[in-house]
Amino acid sequence: MSVDRVSTNAQAQFMLNQINRANVALTDAQKQVSSGKVANDYAGYKDKVSVLEAARSAGARVDAYQSATQTAITQADLQDTQITSLAGLAAQLRDALTKAVGQNDGSTLMTEAGSIFDSAAQILNSKDANGNYIYGGENNNTPPFTATSLANLLAAPSVASTFDNGQQKQSVRVGDGETVQIGQLASDMGADLMNTLKSVAAFASSSGGYGNTLTPAQSSFLGTQITSAKTAADNLNNVAAANGFTYNRLKDASDQQDSLSTLYKGFVSDIEDVDMPTAVTRLNQNQVALQAALQVTSQLHQISLLNYLNN
């Protein structure tokens, strides 16, 4: 039986355990420094897993709302331009009627009316980036306004028959339980203007057309249509104002979503991300601890009674 070793088996086993602990700690510290994360699996987060997943889920939901809201903001901005243009066309028709009556000359009135119709029809049948008709409601795959010319509008049994949009206005969810209506319908926007255009065209057809000199009946009739055109312009301006209110509401929702997204990302980061200076310091400490454990273990295996015997 050998009795030359001073170090015992228990001491050796203790030091091996220390080496194992130091090695595991060093490996974990290296992973944290290289990845920037506290752990690579749920086990590393222990009792914080439920909070981490709740923050991630809430953050993902807010980001989804934010994406939808940004799309809605873009649409509301586009609608503002188009609704304002429609209001301008109604005002243009009012001015053309006022000029014809004031100068007692309707020779250019139908040409202007035809141009106004073409521009208005183009707006009512506008498409979004995905090729869907903006003012079609739930029927966004077919043109919401079907008249192709002022003559075609005149031939239609009614203005209402030329609108083929749905009745459901587009909405967007901007938060849990919060929905904002953003869509407009072609029939709501264009009916007044098209009714005035159809009436002007119908009276021209029935009275032999508007010439260089208006008949008393034509002048009287066109005078009533000035009011109709003004009403159409006023109504469209009101629609534009309501759309502007919706735009501002969407912007407010977007700002709130930005704040919530930052908040939830902060929650996740506080749990998931390491404090890098602290992690580097811990890595250095673990490296020193492992080196010390290895050195002590090596020295224990080299110590025997012979080290203490006199030569």
C-alpha positions as a printed Julia matrix, in Angstrom:
311×3 Matrix{Float64}:
   0.0    0.0     0.0
   1.34   3.45   -1.03
   1.62   6.1     1.62
   3.64   8.65   -0.33
   0.77  10.96   -1.15
  -0.07  13.75    1.3
  -3.18  14.85   -0.62
  -6.21  12.67   -0.01
  -8.82  11.31   -2.43
 -11.45  13.6    -0.86
  -9.28  16.61   -1.57
  -8.8   15.55   -5.15
 -12.52  14.98   -5.63
 -13.29  18.38   -4.11
 -10.92  20.11   -6.49
 -12.34  18.22   -9.48
 -15.79  19.47   -8.52
 -14.43  23.0    -8.29
 -12.92  22.63  -11.73
 -16.25  21.41  -13.13
 -18.15  24.32  -11.56
 -15.61  26.83  -12.81
 -15.72  25.31  -16.29
 -19.53  25.46  -16.42
 -19.52  29.07  -15.18
 -16.86  29.99  -17.73
 -18.84  28.37  -20.56
 -22.01  30.22  -19.54
 -20.15  33.51  -19.34
 -18.6   32.95  -22.77
 -22.04  32.25  -24.25
 -23.46  35.41  -22.69
 -20.63  37.58  -24.0
 -20.78  36.11  -27.5
 -24.6   36.14  -27.83
 -25.5   39.12  -25.67
 -28.28  37.02  -24.14
 -28.7   35.79  -20.59
 -29.52  32.29  -21.84
 -30.2   30.34  -25.02
 -33.17  28.4   -23.67
 -36.08  28.84  -21.26
 -34.29  26.97  -18.49
 -31.82  29.83  -18.22
 -34.58  32.33  -17.41
 -36.12  30.22  -14.64
 -39.13  31.97  -13.05
 -38.97  34.87  -15.55
 -40.14  32.78  -18.52
 -43.84  33.67  -18.17
 -43.08  37.39  -17.91
 -40.7   37.2   -20.89
 -43.25  35.45  -23.11
 -46.05  37.79  -22.05
 -43.91  40.81  -22.99
 -42.94  39.24  -26.31
 -46.55  38.41  -27.14
 -47.79  41.88  -26.25
 -44.96  43.47  -28.24
 -45.73  41.35  -31.32
 -49.4   42.32  -31.09
 -48.55  46.02  -30.86
 -46.17  45.71  -33.84
 -48.98  44.11  -35.88
 -51.32  46.97  -34.96
 -48.59  49.43  -35.86
 -48.12  47.93  -39.31
 -51.86  48.06  -40.02
 -52.08  51.62  -38.69
 -49.24  52.81  -40.93
 -51.05  51.38  -43.96
 -54.24  53.13  -42.83
 -52.37  56.44  -42.41
 -51.11  56.16  -45.97
 -54.65  55.5   -47.22
 -56.15  58.35  -45.21
 -53.49  60.7   -46.6
 -54.29  59.59  -50.16
 -58.03  59.95  -49.52
 -57.47  63.49  -48.27
 -55.91  64.45  -51.59
 -58.63  62.77  -53.63
 -61.61  63.99  -51.61
 -60.23  67.52  -51.73
 -59.85  67.15  -55.49
 -63.47  66.0   -55.78
 -64.59  69.01  -53.75
 -62.55  71.18  -56.11
 -64.29  69.62  -59.12
 -67.7   70.37  -57.58
 -66.59  73.96  -56.99
 -65.33  74.08  -60.58
 -68.78  73.0   -61.82
 -70.4   75.66  -59.63
 -68.12  78.31  -61.13
 -68.83  77.11  -64.68
 -72.57  77.3   -64.05
 -72.23  80.74  -62.45
 -70.22  81.97  -65.43
 -72.71  80.59  -67.95
 -75.66  82.22  -66.19
 -73.79  85.47  -65.52
 -72.6   85.86  -69.11
 -75.76  84.32  -70.58
 -73.49  82.02  -72.6
 -73.53  78.23  -72.25
 -71.43  77.38  -75.31
 -68.56  75.85  -73.32
 -70.56  74.51  -70.39
 -70.96  70.91  -71.57
 -67.31  70.64  -72.52
 -66.36  71.69  -69.0
 -68.97  69.36  -67.53
 -67.57  66.44  -69.54
 -64.04  67.18  -68.3
 -65.25  67.41  -64.7
 -67.06  64.07  -65.09
 -63.93  62.33  -66.43
 -61.77  63.58  -63.57
 -64.36  62.69  -60.94
 -64.9   59.19  -62.36
 -61.16  58.56  -62.3
 -60.98  59.49  -58.62
 -64.01  57.38  -57.67
 -62.4   54.36  -59.34
 -58.97  54.85  -57.76
 -57.0   51.75  -56.73
 -54.58  51.15  -53.89
 -51.1   49.62  -54.19
 -52.61  46.12  -54.15
 -54.93  46.84  -57.08
 -58.1   47.07  -54.95
 -60.63  49.84  -55.49
 -60.26  52.25  -52.57
 -63.89  53.39  -52.53
 -65.5   50.03  -53.25
 -66.2   48.98  -49.68
 -66.37  45.19  -49.47
 -66.76  45.05  -53.29
 -63.22  46.22  -53.87
 -62.51  43.99  -56.87
 -64.88  45.76  -59.28
 -65.12  49.45  -60.26
 -67.45  51.2   -57.78
 -68.54  53.73  -60.42
 -69.67  52.2   -63.7
 -70.55  55.18  -65.92
 -67.82  55.63  -68.52
 -68.79  59.04  -69.9
 -71.18  61.91  -69.29
 -73.34  60.54  -72.1
 -73.33  57.15  -70.39
 -74.35  58.8   -67.11
 -77.17  60.6   -68.94
 -78.43  57.31  -70.4
 -78.47  55.58  -66.99
 -81.93  55.25  -65.36
 -80.57  56.94  -62.22
 -77.3   58.08  -60.69
 -77.69  55.42  -58.0
 -77.65  52.71  -60.68
 -74.14  53.77  -61.75
 -72.63  53.02  -58.34
 -71.69  49.4   -57.66
 -69.75  49.76  -54.42
 -70.52  47.79  -51.27
 -71.94  49.28  -48.1
 -69.25  48.31  -45.58
 -66.62  50.96  -45.03
 -63.08  49.78  -44.38
 -61.87  49.82  -40.79
 -58.56  49.14  -39.08
 -57.87  47.82  -35.58
 -55.35  50.06  -33.85
 -55.39  48.42  -30.42
 -57.11  45.85  -28.25
 -60.82  46.56  -28.64
 -60.19  49.8   -30.59
 -61.2   50.1   -34.25
 -61.04  53.17  -36.5
 -63.18  53.52  -39.63
 -61.01  54.82  -42.46
 -62.82  53.9   -45.67
 -65.12  56.0   -47.83
 -67.69  54.79  -50.36
 -67.84  56.05  -53.92
 -71.6   56.53  -53.72
 -71.3   58.7   -50.6
 -68.61  60.83  -52.17
 -69.81  61.2   -55.76
 -73.61  61.0   -55.76
 -74.27  64.75  -55.3
 -71.79  65.78  -57.97
 -73.0   63.16  -60.45
 -76.64  64.1   -59.84
 -75.85  67.72  -60.71
 -73.9   66.7   -63.82
 -76.71  64.39  -64.95
 -79.32  67.11  -64.43
 -77.29  69.68  -66.4
 -76.75  67.2   -69.23
 -80.4   66.11  -69.25
 -81.71  69.68  -69.5
 -79.26  70.42  -72.32
 -80.54  67.39  -74.2
 -84.19  68.3   -73.69
 -83.77  72.0   -74.56
 -81.65  71.72  -77.69
 -78.28  72.3   -76.01
 -76.71  75.35  -74.42
 -75.7   77.89  -77.04
 -74.05  81.28  -77.14
 -77.23  82.7   -75.71
 -79.21  80.87  -73.04
 -82.98  80.73  -73.17
 -84.8   82.1   -70.12
 -85.72  78.53  -69.15
 -82.12  77.37  -69.45
 -80.83  80.31  -67.45
 -83.41  79.71  -64.72
 -82.64  76.0   -64.56
 -78.86  76.46  -64.47
 -79.35  78.96  -61.65
 -80.86  76.2   -59.51
 -77.95  73.89  -60.33
 -75.46  76.42  -58.97
 -76.91  75.7   -55.54
 -76.72  71.95  -56.16
 -73.07  72.15  -57.17
 -72.29  74.26  -54.11
 -74.02  71.71  -51.87
 -71.94  68.93  -53.46
 -68.74  70.9   -52.83
 -69.72  71.67  -49.22
 -70.58  68.03  -48.51
 -67.27  66.86  -49.94
 -65.41  69.42  -47.84
 -67.16  67.97  -44.79
 -66.06  64.48  -45.83
 -62.5   65.78  -46.23
 -62.66  67.32  -42.74
 -63.89  64.03  -41.24
 -61.11  62.19  -43.06
 -58.61  64.66  -41.61
 -59.91  63.93  -38.13
 -59.46  60.2   -38.82
 -55.91  60.84  -40.05
 -55.03  62.66  -36.83
 -56.58  59.89  -34.76
 -54.48  57.32  -36.62
 -51.34  59.39  -36.04
 -52.11  59.53  -32.31
 -52.64  55.76  -32.27
 -49.35  55.28  -34.1
 -47.48  57.41  -31.55
 -49.03  55.38  -28.73
 -48.06  52.15  -30.48
 -44.47  53.4   -30.8
 -44.36  54.03  -27.07
 -45.85  50.64  -26.22
 -43.52  48.84  -28.62
 -40.51  50.52  -27.02
 -41.87  49.66  -23.57
 -42.35  45.97  -24.35
 -38.97  45.74  -26.09
 -37.49  47.21  -22.91
 -39.21  44.53  -20.79
 -37.8   41.79  -23.01
 -34.35  43.37  -23.07
 -34.23  43.72  -19.29
 -34.87  39.99  -18.93
 -33.14  38.63  -22.01
 -30.1   40.83  -22.64
 -26.97  40.74  -20.52
 -25.24  43.74  -19.01
 -22.18  43.46  -21.21
 -19.62  45.14  -18.89
 -20.78  42.9   -16.04
 -20.72  39.82  -18.29
 -17.16  40.54  -19.44
 -16.04  41.06  -15.86
 -17.69  37.77  -14.87
 -15.98  36.02  -17.8
 -12.58  37.25  -16.66
 -13.3   36.19  -13.09
 -14.41  32.73  -14.19
 -11.3   32.34  -16.3
  -9.14  33.2   -13.29
 -11.18  30.85  -11.06
 -10.79  27.95  -13.48
  -7.08  28.58  -13.88
  -6.63  28.69  -10.1
  -8.58  25.45   -9.62
  -6.52  23.71  -12.27
  -3.29  24.95  -10.75
  -4.2   23.87   -7.22
  -5.31  20.45   -8.42
  -2.08  20.01  -10.34
  -0.05  20.89   -7.26
  -2.03  18.47   -5.05
  -1.17  15.59   -7.35
   2.52  16.5    -7.17
   2.77  16.65   -3.35
   4.1   13.54   -1.49
   5.91  12.79    1.79
   9.14  12.78   -0.11
   8.82  16.55   -0.49
   9.3   16.84    3.27
  12.09  14.31    3.82
  15.59  15.56    4.29
  18.01  14.58    1.57
